[in-house]
Amino acid sequence: MRTIASKFAIAAAAEKDSLHPLAGAIVKFARDNGAEPLDSETAITVPGKGLSAKVEERHVLLGSRPFMEENGVNVTEGDEAYSKFTKNGATAIFLAVDKKLAAIFESGLKRRSAA
């Protein structure tokens, strides 16, 4: 089982070259908590959904629940955390490694409602 720090190191690796504000927050949080981003390559951003990257020869997905589902990741084991995070409008960020759910992070960013 991976530690929280190792999960953030994987997430930060995938996000470290992204210009998205959330990516910067993930990398900063990881570094502030002693988790240096791992080596990554071939990060592909899917606007509004997430990103796919290769981190230390592993396929990493980071993004929304629908993005995970579209990519064949079973997210049901994270339902309780997802409900808790989104209950008050926070954004839940899913991390999958090799198509397996590895973590769900809560962002302080609030979801926007459609006007």
C-alpha positions in Angstrom: 0.0 0.0 0.0 1.3 3.4 -0.9 1.7 6.1 1.8 0.0 9.5 1.5 3.3 11.1 0.7 4.0 8.6 -2.2 0.5 9.3 -3.6 1.2 13.0 -3.6 4.6 12.4 -5.2 2.8 10.5 -8.0 0.2 13.2 -8.4 2.8 16.0 -8.3 4.8 14.2 -11.0 1.8 14.1 -13.3 1.0 17.8 -12.6 4.5 19.4 -12.3 4.6 20.8 -15.9 0.9 21.8 -16.0 -0.1 25.5 -15.9 -3.4 24.8 -14.2 -3.7 26.5 -10.8 -4.8 23.2 -9.2 -1.7 21.5 -10.6 0.5 24.1 -8.9 -1.4 23.6 -5.6 -0.8 19.8 -5.8 2.9 20.2 -6.5 3.3 22.8 -3.7 1.4 20.7 -1.2 3.5 17.7 -2.1 6.8 19.5 -1.7 5.6 21.3 1.5 4.9 17.8 3.0 8.2 16.2 1.9 7.0 14.5 -1.2 9.1 15.5 -4.2 7.5 14.9 -7.6 8.7 11.7 -9.3 10.0 11.6 -12.9 7.2 11.8 -15.4 6.8 11.9 -19.2 4.1 12.2 -21.8 1.5 14.1 -19.8 -1.6 14.8 -21.8 -4.2 17.2 -20.5 -7.9 16.7 -21.3 -9.4 20.2 -20.6 -12.1 20.2 -18.0 -11.5 16.6 -17.1 -8.0 15.7 -16.0 -4.7 14.4 -17.3 -2.9 11.2 -18.3 0.8 10.7 -17.7 3.5 8.1 -17.5 5.2 8.2 -14.1 8.0 5.7 -13.5 6.6 3.4 -16.2 3.1 3.5 -14.7 0.0 4.9 -16.3 -1.3 7.7 -14.1 -4.7 9.4 -14.4 -5.6 12.5 -12.3 -8.9 14.3 -12.6 -12.6 14.1 -12.2 -14.8 11.2 -11.5 -16.3 11.1 -15.0 -12.7 11.2 -16.4 -11.8 8.1 -14.4 -15.0 6.3 -15.4 -14.4 7.2 -19.1 -10.9 5.6 -18.8 -12.2 2.3 -17.2 -11.3 3.0 -13.6 -13.7 1.6 -11.0 -14.3 4.5 -8.6 -17.0 2.9 -6.5 -14.7 2.2 -3.6 -14.2 5.9 -3.3 -17.9 6.8 -3.1 -17.8 7.6 0.7 -14.9 10.0 0.4 -16.3 11.5 -2.8 -19.7 12.2 -1.1 -18.0 13.7 1.9 -15.8 16.0 -0.2 -18.5 17.2 -2.6 -21.2 17.6 0.0 -20.1 21.1 0.8 -19.2 21.9 -2.8 -15.5 21.0 -2.7 -13.8 19.5 -5.7 -12.7 15.9 -5.5 -9.6 14.9 -7.5 -9.2 11.3 -8.3 -5.8 9.6 -8.7 -5.5 6.3 -10.5 -2.4 4.2 -11.1 -2.5 1.5 -13.8 -6.3 1.8 -13.9 -6.7 1.3 -10.1 -8.0 4.0 -7.9 -5.2 5.1 -5.6 -6.5 8.2 -3.9 -9.1 10.9 -3.8 -7.9 14.4 -2.9 -10.1 17.2 -1.7 -9.4 20.6 -3.1 -10.4 23.8 -1.5 -11.7 24.9 -4.8 -15.5 25.0 -5.0 -17.5 23.7 -7.9 -19.2 26.3 -10.0 -22.8 26.0 -10.8 -24.1 26.5 -14.3 -25.8 29.9 -14.7 
